[in-house]
Amino acid sequence: MKALLLSGGSGTRLRPITHTSAKQLVPVANKPVLFYGLEAIAEAGITEVGIIVGDTAEEIREAVGDGSAFGLDVTYIPQEAPLGLAHAVLIARQFLGEDDFVMYLGDNFIVGGITELVDAFRAERPDARILLTKVPNPTAFGVAELDAAGQVIGLEEKPRHPKSELALVGVYLFTPAVHEAVRSIEPSWRGELEITHAIQWLIDAGRDVRSTTISGYWKDTGNVTDMLEVNRSVLESLERRIDGTVDEDSEIIGRVRIEAGAKVTGSRIVGPVVVGGNTVITDSYIGPYTSISGDCRIEDSEIEYSIVLRDSSVSGVRRVEASLIGRSVEVTPAPRKPAAHRFVLGDHSKVQISS
C-alpha cells in the first residue's frame, strides 16, 4: 500500500503567512503540520509516499528531503495548478501503479493517526473508504449523505444546502478502481476535478464505497483559528522537559518544554508551553497554549494562546493573545503621540477627562 500526500495548495486562508511560506509547513507545537501526516503514514506501516507539490515545491523538498528521516521513501509529483483532489490522483497514476493507497491532505490533523483505518482497509478492501465527522458548518466541506442503513448514497462538494452535517475528513482510502473514476468525471463549476465526484461515480457504478464516522479530534488547519486550536490540542499531551537555562528569578509552572539553548530570565511561564532552541525570554509572561519557535526574543511582554515563528521578536508589548506571528517579525509598542485636549467652554462648565 502507498500514500499520496497533498501539499500543493496555496493556503489563501492563512495569508499573509502563506505569502512567504507553505501552509503545510506552518508549525504546530514547533513541528510543521505536514510532519504529523508523514509520521502518521509511517506509523501505519506505509513506506512509499508520493507528495503532490505546487508553487512551494522547493520549500517542501527542503523540509522533507528524501523522507528517510521519517522512515519513508518520498517521490515528488509536481502539479501545475491546484486543479482538484481527483486531479492529484490522475497525475499520480504512474507512481501509484496498481497498489491500494491512502490519500492524505497535508494540512489536515487527526489525533491518534490512521493506523487502525489502514489496517481495516487492508483486511476488508472495499473500493473506497471515506472518513466523516459531524461539523457545524458543512457548507465549507464535502458532505456525505447516508441511507438508513448507514450506506453512502451521495456526496456533494461545498453544497449550499447540505443534506447532512457529515463532512469528509481529509483522509481517503482507495483501491485502483478509483483511477477509472477520476478519468471519467468532468471539472466542476470551480474548474476542478473533485474527489467527491469521483467517489460518486464509484457509487453510481455499483462499487463498494464505505464510510467511517470518526468522533476523535480532526481539524483542517487552513485558517488561523483552527491552527491555534490544533496547537492547543497538541500541547495538551506535552511532557515537561527543561533542557534550556532558567534563572532563579523565573517561575515555570506545569507542562513546559524548554529546548536546549533557550534562556529564560526573570519570567513566568505557565504551561502547556513549548519554547524553541536559542530563544531568549526576559522579564515576560508566557501563558498556556503558546508555541514559540527557535531563535526568538521575547522581552517585557505577555503572550498567551499564540504561535510565534522562528527569528521573531516581541518587545515591550503589554498583551498578545490568540495570534499567529510569522517568521522574522518584530513587534514593538507604537511611539506615543503627544496628546492634547482643546476646549471652548462656557462659564460655570464642569468637565471630566479620563487620563
N, C-alpha and C positions, 0 to 999 in steps of 0.2 A: 504494500500500500504506500502511496506517495502523498505529499501535501502540496497544495497550491496556496501560497500566502500572498494576499493582495496588498501591495504597498505603493500604488501608483497615484492615489488621489491627491488633489491639491490642497485640501484642508481649508476651504474658504471660511468655514465657521470658526476657525481658530486664528484668523487673521487679527492683528498683524504678525503674530508669532510665526505663522507659516509662510510669510513673505520671504523669510530667510532660512527656514528650517523645515524639514519634512515632518508632517504631523505625527507620523508613526514613531518619530524619534524624540518627541517631547517626553521628558522623564516623569515617571510616577514613582515616588519614594526613591528618587535618584537613579532610576533604571528606565530606559526607553520602553514605551508601551509595546513596541514591536518585539522586544526581547522576551516579554512574558508569553507572547504567542509562540515564538520559537522554542521556548522551554517547554511549553505545553505539548507541542508536537513531538519533541524528543522524548518526553516522559511517556507518551503514548506508544513508543516503540517504532516511530516512523523516522527514517534516516534521510530519504531523498526529498528535498524540498525545492520547488520552483517558486521564485519570488518575482511577481509582476511589478515592474518598476516603470516610472514615468519621468517627469521633469527632475525629480530629486534622486535619480538613479545613482549618481556618483556618491552622494551623501549616504545612501542606503548601503552601497557596496563598501564604503569605507568603514561603516559601523559594524556590518555583519561579516565581511570578508568571505572566506570560503565556507563558513559555517562550522568549521572544526571546533571552535570554542564552545559550541553548543552540542557537539557530537553529531553534527549534521553534514550532509553533502549538498551544497546550495548551487542551484543553477539560476541565473538571472534571465528574465524574459521581458524584453522591452515592449511597452505598449505606447503607441504613438500618441494616444489621447485617451482620457477616461471614457471609453465607449460602452461601459456596462460590464456587469459581472459575467454575463454569458459570453461576452466578447473576450474576457480574460481566459475563459475555458477554451474558447475557439483558438486563440493564438498559442495556447499551451499544449495543443494536441500532440505535437511531436514529443515533448517532454513526458507527457502523461502516458502515452502509448496505450496499452490495453489494461493498465492497472486500475484498481479502485483508488479513490483519492478523497481526502478531506480538503475542502476549500475553507480557508480561514481569513477573515478580514483583519488586516494588520492593525487597525485602530480599535479593535474590539477587545474587551477584557472579560474573562469568565473566571470567577473564583472556583478553584477546585480542578481546573484543567479539563481535558477532553478524553482522558484515558478510558473511562468507562463507556463513553459513547462510541469510541473507536472499537473497543473490544466487542461491544454488542453488534456493531455493524459488520465486523469481520465474521461473527458467528451466524448472523441472520441473512446478510447480503440482500436487502431489498434494493431496488434500482436506485432509490434515493431516500435519504432521511434528512428531514429538516428539524431545526430546533426552534421552539416557540416559547414566548414568555408574555405574560399579560403586561400591558403598558397603558398609561393614562392618555397617551396621545398617539393612537395608532395611525393617524393620517401622515405621520412623518416616517413610516416604515412600510416594508412589505407586510401584508396582512393575510393570514390564512383563515379559511372557512372550513369548519369540520362538520360532519354529519352527526346524527345522534349516537352513532357507534364510535365516534372519535376519529373517523377516517377523513383524510384530507380530500376535499372535493373542489376547492377553488383557492386561487391566490390572486392578489391584486397588489400592484406597486404604488405606494403612497395614495391610496384611494381618498376621494373627497368624502365619501360616505361609507366608512368601513363596515363590513359585515360581521366583524368580531373585534375583540380587543387583544387578539393574539398576534403579536409581531414576530417576524422572523429574526432570530438571533444570527449574528454574522458567522455561523459555522454550518457548513453543508457537507454531507457525505454522499458520494456518488459511485456507481459502477460505470463502466464505459458506455452504458446506454445513454448517458447524458450527451454524448458527442453528436448523436443523431438529432437530439432535441435542439442543441444550440445552432446546428446548421439549418434547422427547419423554420426558425422563427424570424420575424421581421423586426426592425428597430421600432421602439415605442415612440410616442409623441415627443419624448425627451431626446430622441435621436440615439438612444442606447439600446443595446441588446440586453434585455432584462432577464435575470436568472429566474424570476418569478414566472415569466412567460415560458421559459424552457421547462420548468417543473410542471407548469400547467399542461404543456404539450405531452409530457410523460403521463400525466393523469388521464388526459383525453385519449391517449393511445393504449390505455388499459395497463400501464406499467405499475409496479408495486412501489408506491410512494408512501412513506410512513413519517410520523412526526413524534417528537418527544417534547413535552412541555416541561421546561425547567423552572424550578422555584428558587434556585440559588441565585447568586449575585451575577448580574450581567450588565455591562454598560458599553455603549458606543461612545468613545471618548472624543467625539467630533466637535464638542464645544467646551468652553471654559468651565461651565457649571458642572458638567459630567466629569471633566478631567479632575477637578478638585474633589469631587465625590469619590472617584476611583482612588485618588491619592489617600483620602481618608480611610477607605476600606482596606487598602494595603497596609497602611500604618497601624491599623488595629492589631495586626499579628506581629508587629515589630518586637524584637527582643532587645533588651537593654544591653548596650556594649559601649564602653568608653575606651577608645583607642587613642584619642587625641589628648590634649592637655587642658585641664580645668583648674583654675586657681582657687584658693581657699575662700575667696570672696564671692564665688559663684555658687548657685544652687541648682542642682539637677534633680528633677522630680519625675518619677515614673519611667516609662519605656522610651528611653532616649538613646540613639545611636550616634556617637561622635567618631567619625572616621579618622584614621591616622593622619597626622599633620595638621589637624584642625586645632584651634586655640580659642578657649573661652575665658574671658576675663571680666570680673565684676558683673556678671549677668545671671539671669534666672531663666531656665529652660524647663518647660512643663510638657511632658510627652503625651501622646506619641509624636516624636520629632526625629528627623534624620538630618545630620549636618555633614556635608561632604568634606573630603580631604583638603587641607590647606586653606580652609575657610577660617576667618577671624571674626569672632563675635565679642564686642566690647560694650560694656555698660548698657546692655539691651535686655529686652524680654522677648523670648520666643515661645509662643503658645502652641497648644495642641494642634495636631494635623497639619504640620508645616514641614516641607521638604526644602532644604537649602543645599544647592549643588556645591561642587568644589570650587575653590579659588574665589569665594565671595567675601565681601566685607560688610558686616552689619555693625553700625556704631550708633549708640544713643537713640535706639529706635525700638518700636514694638511691632512684632509680626505674628499673625495667627491665621490658621486655616488658609495657607497660601503655598505656592510653589515659586521658588526663586531659582532661575537657571544660572549656569556657570558664568564666572567672571563678572558678576553684578555686584553693585554696592548700594546699600540703603543707609543713609546717614542723617541723623537729626530729625527723623520723621516720627511724629507722635504716635501714629497708629496705621498699620497696613493690615487689611483683613480681606479674605476671600478674593485673593489676587493671583494672577499668573504673570510673573515678571520674567521677561526674556533674557537672552544672553547679553553680557557686556552692557548692562543697563546701569545708569546712575540715577538714584532717587534722592533728592535733597529738598529741604524746605524752600519755598519761593521767597525771594527777597521781600522784606517788609516795605510797603509803600507808605510814605508819610500820609497820615490821616488827619483830616480837619473837619470841623462842623461849621457850617455857615448859616447864620440866622438873621432874620429880620423879625424881631419880637416886639409886640406891642407892650404898653405899660402894664404892670402888675402880672406879667406872664409867669408861669411856672413850667419848667422843662425838666424832664428826667432823661438822662442819657446813659445807656449801658456802655461801659468802657470795655 
